Amino acid sequence: MNLDPNWPRAAELFVDDPSAMVALLGVPAHETSISATRADTTPQAVREAMMRFSTYCASHDQDLRSLTVFNAGDVEAPDHAAGEQRVHEKVKELTGKFVIALGGDNSITYSVATGIWGSRINNAGLITFDAHHDLRDGESNGSPVQRLVEAGLNGRNIVQIGIADFSNSPQYAQRARDYGITIIPRSELRERSAHSVVAQALEIVGSAGGPIHVDFDVDVCDRSVVPGCPAAAPGGISADEFRNFAYLIGNSPQVTSVDFTEVDAQADSPDGRTVRLVGVSILELLCGFNNRETN
């Protein structure tokens, strides 16, 4: 790749500096996925995709080089009980930082959130951007929200955004209602601004006063823009909507950690559009974070 000194690459933002306020941690879980996946290959693929983007955000006239991000590496073998304990140990090392966990399948939402929250889970909040409720029993990429509730998270402190038609069962929809989870379905997003949706979600999950984690399950997007998400369906949100949500979440001071999940880099299209969407959405998130003090 021909490098231009006047065109800084986003990959330069991720450095070996433990004092940075933001940390990027790879959590390549995939072994308990309901369907076979190589989501474990995604953290490295996203880091490589960062060479495709610059550090400059034209919309906000902002160069992200004013912000450094600690590249915290990947958690080794993060699946199952022993692996989830390794996730807990790693995120504890990142205490005080804004943590971006890069999956891996959606099972990591449980291990990352519980590791960050610890004993604060009773007043913590969770926002998911996801086509699915993830309220299945057991331990898989279909169960992280159920496991968090079982661990002590109050269902009334959960908001699920983008829940899709024909992607869930009536049993799990009823379970969500029984828990008191707030659902903002895909159909409602067509008529509302992203600002109003995020503001509502933050008001609900922030009412308990605890830390807030946000799960970006990329299969909330339309299948045409995320071919690397096996469970994505036609009619999901657009790449632009997803990017905008990432910016707004990054700009929200109440949010202390996020994850990006459910991308199988090996199943992506030849142009790498799914992996690139994750990469640029992380940059949107960072731009929002960098603007927290100015907005």
QUISULSUL-V239866 format. One record per pair of residues at least 12 apart in sequence whose ideal C-beta (glycine too) atoms are under 8 Angstrom apart, sorted by the first residue. I is the first residue (numbers start at 1). GAP is how many residues later the second one is. If there is no record, write none. Layout:
# QUISULSUL-V239866
i:I gap:GAP
i:I gap:GAP
This chain:
# QUISULSUL-V239866
i:1 gap:50
i:7 gap:47
i:8 gap:46
i:8 gap:47
i:8 gap:48
i:8 gap:55
i:8 gap:57
i:9 gap:41
i:9 gap:42
i:9 gap:44
i:9 gap:45
i:9 gap:46
i:10 gap:40
i:10 gap:41
i:10 gap:42
i:10 gap:43
i:10 gap:44
i:10 gap:45
i:10 gap:54
i:10 gap:269
i:10 gap:273
i:11 gap:36
i:11 gap:37
i:11 gap:39
i:11 gap:40
i:12 gap:43
i:12 gap:53
i:13 gap:37
i:13 gap:42
i:13 gap:51
i:13 gap:52
i:13 gap:54
i:13 gap:55
i:13 gap:56
i:13 gap:273
i:14 gap:33
i:14 gap:36
i:14 gap:55
i:14 gap:56
i:14 gap:57
i:15 gap:53
i:15 gap:54
i:15 gap:55
i:15 gap:56
i:16 gap:54
i:16 gap:55
i:17 gap:51
i:17 gap:53
i:18 gap:52
i:19 gap:51
i:20 gap:48
i:20 gap:49
i:20 gap:50
i:20 gap:77
i:21 gap:46
i:21 gap:47
i:21 gap:76
i:21 gap:77
i:22 gap:45
i:22 gap:46
i:22 gap:47
i:22 gap:48
i:22 gap:75
i:22 gap:76
i:22 gap:77
i:22 gap:78
i:22 gap:264
i:22 gap:267
i:23 gap:46
i:23 gap:47
i:23 gap:49
i:23 gap:71
i:23 gap:74
i:23 gap:75
i:23 gap:76
i:23 gap:77
i:24 gap:45
i:24 gap:46
i:24 gap:47
i:24 gap:48
i:24 gap:76
i:24 gap:78
i:24 gap:258
i:25 gap:47
i:25 gap:48
i:25 gap:49
i:25 gap:50
i:25 gap:65
i:25 gap:66
i:25 gap:69
i:25 gap:74
i:25 gap:75
i:25 gap:76
i:25 gap:77
i:26 gap:17
i:26 gap:18
i:26 gap:21
i:26 gap:46
i:26 gap:47
i:26 gap:48
i:26 gap:49
i:26 gap:75
i:26 gap:76
i:26 gap:78
i:27 gap:16
i:27 gap:47
i:27 gap:48
i:27 gap:51
i:27 gap:60
i:27 gap:74
i:27 gap:75
i:27 gap:76
i:27 gap:77
i:27 gap:81
i:27 gap:84
i:27 gap:85
i:27 gap:232
i:28 gap:12
i:28 gap:13
i:28 gap:14
i:28 gap:15
i:28 gap:46
i:28 gap:47
i:28 gap:50
i:28 gap:75
i:28 gap:76
i:29 gap:49
i:29 gap:50
i:29 gap:54
i:29 gap:74
i:29 gap:75
i:29 gap:76
i:29 gap:78
i:29 gap:79
i:29 gap:82
i:29 gap:112
i:30 gap:49
i:30 gap:74
i:30 gap:75
i:31 gap:48
i:31 gap:49
i:32 gap:47
i:32 gap:48
i:32 gap:73
i:32 gap:75
i:32 gap:107
i:32 gap:108
i:32 gap:109
i:33 gap:72
i:33 gap:74
i:33 gap:107
i:33 gap:108
i:34 gap:102
i:34 gap:106
i:34 gap:107
i:34 gap:108
i:35 gap:195
i:35 gap:196
i:37 gap:68
i:37 gap:104
i:37 gap:193
i:37 gap:227
i:37 gap:230
i:38 gap:226
i:38 gap:227
i:38 gap:228
i:38 gap:229
i:39 gap:64
i:39 gap:65
i:39 gap:66
i:39 gap:222
i:39 gap:223
i:39 gap:224
i:39 gap:225
i:39 gap:226
i:40 gap:64
i:41 gap:223
i:41 gap:224
i:41 gap:225
i:42 gap:60
i:42 gap:61
i:42 gap:62
i:42 gap:186
i:42 gap:221
i:42 gap:222
i:42 gap:223
i:42 gap:233
i:42 gap:236
i:43 gap:31
i:43 gap:59
i:43 gap:60
i:43 gap:61
i:44 gap:30
i:44 gap:221
i:45 gap:220
i:45 gap:223
i:45 gap:227
i:45 gap:230
i:46 gap:56
i:46 gap:214
i:46 gap:217
i:46 gap:219
i:46 gap:229
i:46 gap:232
i:46 gap:233
i:46 gap:236
i:47 gap:24
i:49 gap:223
i:49 gap:226
i:49 gap:227
i:49 gap:229
i:49 gap:230
i:50 gap:229
i:52 gap:224
i:52 gap:227
i:53 gap:226
i:53 gap:227
i:53 gap:230
i:57 gap:226
i:57 gap:227
i:57 gap:230
i:60 gap:227
i:60 gap:231
i:62 gap:225
i:62 gap:228
i:62 gap:229
i:64 gap:219
i:64 gap:222
i:64 gap:223
i:64 gap:226
i:66 gap:224
i:67 gap:219
i:67 gap:222
i:67 gap:223
i:69 gap:31
i:69 gap:217
i:70 gap:24
i:70 gap:27
i:72 gap:18
i:72 gap:21
i:72 gap:22
i:75 gap:12
i:75 gap:15
i:78 gap:26
i:78 gap:30
i:78 gap:33
i:79 gap:28
i:80 gap:59
i:83 gap:28
i:84 gap:26
i:84 gap:27
i:84 gap:30
i:84 gap:31
i:87 gap:21
i:87 gap:24
i:87 gap:25
i:87 gap:28
i:88 gap:23
i:88 gap:26
i:88 gap:27
i:89 gap:26
i:90 gap:25
i:91 gap:21
i:91 gap:24
i:91 gap:25
i:91 gap:166
i:92 gap:23
i:92 gap:26
i:98 gap:157
i:98 gap:158
i:98 gap:159
i:98 gap:191
i:99 gap:13
i:99 gap:17
i:99 gap:157
i:99 gap:158
i:99 gap:159
i:100 gap:157
i:100 gap:158
i:100 gap:159
i:100 gap:160
i:100 gap:182
i:100 gap:185
i:101 gap:156
i:101 gap:157
i:101 gap:158
i:101 gap:159
i:102 gap:157
i:102 gap:158
i:102 gap:176
i:102 gap:180
i:103 gap:156
i:103 gap:157
i:103 gap:158
i:103 gap:159
i:103 gap:160
i:104 gap:157
i:105 gap:36
i:105 gap:156
i:105 gap:157
i:106 gap:24
i:106 gap:28
i:106 gap:35
i:106 gap:36
i:106 gap:38
i:106 gap:109
i:106 gap:111
i:106 gap:155
i:106 gap:156
i:107 gap:32
i:107 gap:33
i:107 gap:34
i:107 gap:36
i:107 gap:37
i:108 gap:36
i:108 gap:151
i:108 gap:153
i:109 gap:17
i:109 gap:19
i:109 gap:25
i:109 gap:35
i:109 gap:36
i:109 gap:39
i:109 gap:104
i:109 gap:106
i:109 gap:150
i:109 gap:152
i:110 gap:33
i:110 gap:34
i:110 gap:37
i:110 gap:38
i:110 gap:41
i:112 gap:101
i:112 gap:145
i:112 gap:147
i:113 gap:13
i:113 gap:31
i:113 gap:35
i:113 gap:100
i:113 gap:144
i:114 gap:34
i:114 gap:37
i:116 gap:95
i:116 gap:97
i:116 gap:140
i:116 gap:141
i:117 gap:93
i:117 gap:94
i:117 gap:96
i:120 gap:90
i:120 gap:91
i:121 gap:27
i:121 gap:30
i:121 gap:31
i:121 gap:32
i:122 gap:30
i:122 gap:31
i:122 gap:32
i:122 gap:86
i:122 gap:88
i:123 gap:31
i:123 gap:34
i:123 gap:85
i:123 gap:86
i:123 gap:87
i:124 gap:29
i:124 gap:33
i:124 gap:84
i:124 gap:86
i:124 gap:87
i:124 gap:88
i:124 gap:89
i:125 gap:32
i:125 gap:33
i:125 gap:34
i:125 gap:79
i:125 gap:80
i:125 gap:81
i:125 gap:82
i:125 gap:83
i:125 gap:85
i:125 gap:86
i:125 gap:87
i:125 gap:88
i:125 gap:129
i:126 gap:19
i:126 gap:22
i:126 gap:27
i:126 gap:31
i:126 gap:32
i:126 gap:33
i:126 gap:79
i:126 gap:86
i:126 gap:87
i:126 gap:88
i:126 gap:89
i:127 gap:31
i:127 gap:32
i:127 gap:33
i:127 gap:34
i:127 gap:74
i:127 gap:75
i:127 gap:78
i:127 gap:85
i:127 gap:86
i:127 gap:87
i:127 gap:88
i:127 gap:122
i:127 gap:128
i:128 gap:17
i:128 gap:30
i:128 gap:31
i:128 gap:32
i:128 gap:33
i:128 gap:86
i:128 gap:87
i:128 gap:89
i:129 gap:32
i:129 gap:33
i:129 gap:85
i:129 gap:86
i:129 gap:87
i:129 gap:88
i:129 gap:91
i:129 gap:108
i:129 gap:113
i:129 gap:116
i:130 gap:30
i:130 gap:31
i:130 gap:32
i:130 gap:33
i:130 gap:85
i:130 gap:87
i:130 gap:89
i:130 gap:90
i:131 gap:31
i:131 gap:32
i:131 gap:33
i:131 gap:36
i:131 gap:55
i:131 gap:86
i:131 gap:88
i:131 gap:89
i:131 gap:100
i:131 gap:101
i:131 gap:102
i:131 gap:105
i:132 gap:31
i:132 gap:32
i:132 gap:35
i:132 gap:36
i:132 gap:85
i:132 gap:87
i:132 gap:99
i:133 gap:12
i:133 gap:27
i:133 gap:30
i:133 gap:35
i:133 gap:39
i:133 gap:40
i:133 gap:42
i:133 gap:43
i:133 gap:48
i:134 gap:12
i:134 gap:83
i:135 gap:14
i:135 gap:37
i:135 gap:40
i:135 gap:41
i:135 gap:44
i:136 gap:36
i:141 gap:120
i:141 gap:121
i:144 gap:71
i:145 gap:13
i:145 gap:15
i:145 gap:36
i:146 gap:29
i:149 gap:30
i:154 gap:26
i:154 gap:54
i:155 gap:21
i:155 gap:23
i:155 gap:24
i:155 gap:25
i:155 gap:26
i:156 gap:23
i:156 gap:24
i:156 gap:25
i:156 gap:26
i:156 gap:48
i:157 gap:47
i:157 gap:48
i:157 gap:50
i:157 gap:51
i:157 gap:53
i:158 gap:21
i:158 gap:23
i:158 gap:24
i:158 gap:47
i:159 gap:22
i:159 gap:23
i:159 gap:24
i:159 gap:25
i:159 gap:41
i:159 gap:42
i:159 gap:45
i:159 gap:46
i:160 gap:16
i:160 gap:21
i:160 gap:22
i:160 gap:23
i:160 gap:24
i:161 gap:23
i:161 gap:28
i:161 gap:36
i:161 gap:40
i:161 gap:59
i:161 gap:84
i:162 gap:22
i:162 gap:23
i:162 gap:24
i:162 gap:27
i:162 gap:58
i:162 gap:74
i:162 gap:75
i:163 gap:20
i:163 gap:21
i:163 gap:22
i:163 gap:23
i:164 gap:21
i:164 gap:22
i:164 gap:56
i:164 gap:69
i:164 gap:71
i:164 gap:72
i:165 gap:20
i:165 gap:21
i:165 gap:22
i:165 gap:70
i:166 gap:67
i:167 gap:64
i:167 gap:66
i:182 gap:19
i:182 gap:22
i:184 gap:13
i:184 gap:16
i:184 gap:17
i:186 gap:34
i:186 gap:49
i:186 gap:50
i:186 gap:51
i:189 gap:48
i:189 gap:52
i:194 gap:47
i:194 gap:50
i:194 gap:51
i:194 gap:54
i:195 gap:53
i:197 gap:48
i:198 gap:47
i:198 gap:50
i:198 gap:51
i:198 gap:54
i:202 gap:50
i:202 gap:52
i:202 gap:53
i:206 gap:48
i:211 gap:45
i:211 gap:46
i:212 gap:40
i:212 gap:42
i:212 gap:43
i:212 gap:44
i:213 gap:42
i:213 gap:43
i:213 gap:44
i:213 gap:45
i:213 gap:46
i:214 gap:35
i:214 gap:41
i:214 gap:43
i:214 gap:44
i:214 gap:45
i:215 gap:43
i:215 gap:44
i:215 gap:46
i:216 gap:26
i:216 gap:29
i:216 gap:30
i:216 gap:33
i:216 gap:42
i:216 gap:43
i:216 gap:44
i:216 gap:45
i:216 gap:65
i:217 gap:44
i:217 gap:45
i:218 gap:14
i:218 gap:24
i:218 gap:42
i:218 gap:43
i:218 gap:44
i:218 gap:45
i:218 gap:56
i:218 gap:59
i:218 gap:60
i:219 gap:12
i:219 gap:13
i:219 gap:14
i:219 gap:17
i:219 gap:43
i:220 gap:12
i:220 gap:16
i:220 gap:17
i:220 gap:22
i:221 gap:15
i:221 gap:16
i:221 gap:17
i:221 gap:18
i:221 gap:21
i:221 gap:56
i:222 gap:12
i:222 gap:13
i:222 gap:14
i:222 gap:15
i:222 gap:16
i:222 gap:17
i:223 gap:13
i:225 gap:13
i:225 gap:14
i:225 gap:48
i:225 gap:49
i:225 gap:52
i:226 gap:37
i:226 gap:47
i:226 gap:48
i:226 gap:51
i:227 gap:40
i:227 gap:41
i:227 gap:42
i:227 gap:46
i:227 gap:47
i:228 gap:35
i:228 gap:36
i:228 gap:37
i:228 gap:39
i:228 gap:40
i:228 gap:41
i:228 gap:45
i:228 gap:46
i:228 gap:47
i:229 gap:33
i:229 gap:34
i:229 gap:35
i:229 gap:45
i:230 gap:32
i:230 gap:34
i:230 gap:37
i:231 gap:31
i:239 gap:38
i:242 gap:35
i:242 gap:39
i:243 gap:34
i:243 gap:37
i:243 gap:38
i:243 gap:41
i:244 gap:40
i:246 gap:35
i:246 gap:36
i:246 gap:38
i:246 gap:39
i:246 gap:42
i:247 gap:37
i:247 gap:38
i:247 gap:40
i:247 gap:41
i:248 gap:40
i:249 gap:36
i:249 gap:39
i:250 gap:34
i:250 gap:35
i:250 gap:36
i:250 gap:37
i:250 gap:38
i:250 gap:39
i:250 gap:40
i:250 gap:41
i:250 gap:42
i:251 gap:37
i:251 gap:38
i:251 gap:40
i:251 gap:41
i:251 gap:44
i:252 gap:36
i:252 gap:40
i:253 gap:39
i:258 gap:27
i:260 gap:18
i:260 gap:21
i:260 gap:22
i:263 gap:12
i:263 gap:15
